[in-house]
Amino acid sequence: MGMLIEIVFEFIADLFIADGNGKWEKLKQTKYERKLRKWAKEYEWFEHLYKDSRFTWFMNNDWDIRNLLRKKAFIRNLDLNLEARRQLEGMLIDKYKRSSGIK
């Protein structure tokens, strides 16, 4: 009887863990998307990148770009440094070209 109760508890715990992981990822994604929209409102240069349909998908879904944009120091550097903005735009253009097969 004790073994059966233990199996049921493990099953229930696994359900909560699996359900919780999906919600946590979704919460992180929506928080990140809110940050992108906020930056698009605050920074005119970022609005041009964010509103460009070629780059929006990469900003939301590409792991490398997301990790860069999550760093406050990187965003501060982009805000102050025109060359850093050009590098980010170049990175986005390269990713777009590679994904669409353009040379």
C-alpha positions in Angstrom: 0.0 0.0 0.0 2.9 2.4 0.9 4.5 1.7 -2.5 1.3 2.6 -4.3 1.0 5.9 -2.5 4.6 6.8 -3.2 4.0 6.1 -7.0 0.9 8.3 -7.0 2.8 11.2 -5.2 5.7 10.9 -7.7 3.2 11.0 -10.6 1.5 14.1 -9.2 4.8 15.8 -8.6 5.9 15.1 -12.1 2.7 16.6 -13.5 3.3 19.8 -11.5 6.9 20.1 -12.5 6.1 19.6 -16.2 3.2 22.1 -16.1 5.3 24.6 -14.1 8.2 24.5 -16.6 6.0 25.5 -19.5 4.4 28.3 -17.6 7.8 29.6 -16.5 9.1 29.7 -20.1 6.0 31.4 -21.3 6.3 34.0 -18.5 9.9 34.7 -19.4 9.0 35.0 -23.1 6.2 37.5 -22.4 8.4 39.5 -20.1 11.1 39.7 -22.7 8.6 40.7 -25.4 7.4 43.5 -23.1 11.0 44.7 -22.8 11.3 44.8 -26.5 8.2 46.9 -26.9 9.3 49.2 -24.2 12.7 49.8 -25.8 10.9 50.4 -29.1 9.0 53.2 -27.5 12.0 54.6 -25.6 14.7 54.4 -28.3 14.0 55.6 -31.8 16.9 53.6 -33.2 15.5 50.4 -31.6 12.1 51.1 -33.0 13.4 51.0 -36.5 15.0 47.6 -35.9 12.0 46.2 -34.0 9.4 47.4 -36.5 11.3 45.9 -39.4 9.5 42.6 -40.2 12.8 41.0 -41.3 14.3 41.3 -37.8 11.3 41.0 -35.4 11.3 37.2 -35.6 15.0 37.0 -34.8 14.7 39.3 -31.8 12.0 37.2 -30.4 13.2 33.7 -31.2 17.0 33.6 -32.0 18.9 32.4 -28.9 22.0 34.5 -29.6 20.2 37.7 -30.2 17.9 37.2 -27.2 20.9 36.6 -24.9 22.5 39.8 -26.1 19.4 41.9 -25.7 18.8 40.6 -22.2 22.0 42.2 -21.0 21.5 45.7 -19.6 25.1 46.6 -20.3 24.7 45.7 -24.0 21.6 47.8 -24.3 23.3 50.7 -22.6 26.2 50.3 -25.0 23.8 50.3 -28.0 22.2 53.4 -26.7 25.5 55.3 -26.4 27.4 53.8 -29.3 26.4 54.2 -32.9 28.9 51.6 -34.1 27.4 49.0 -31.7 24.0 49.6 -33.2 25.4 49.1 -36.7 27.0 45.8 -35.6 23.7 44.6 -34.1 21.9 45.6 -37.3 24.6 43.8 -39.4 24.2 40.7 -37.2 20.4 40.7 -37.8 20.9 41.2 -41.5 23.3 38.3 -41.7 20.9 36.0 -39.8 18.0 37.1 -42.1 20.1 36.4 -45.2 21.2 33.0 -44.0 17.7 32.0 -43.1 16.2 33.1 -46.4 19.1 31.9 -48.6 20.0 35.3 -49.9 23.7 35.8 -50.6 
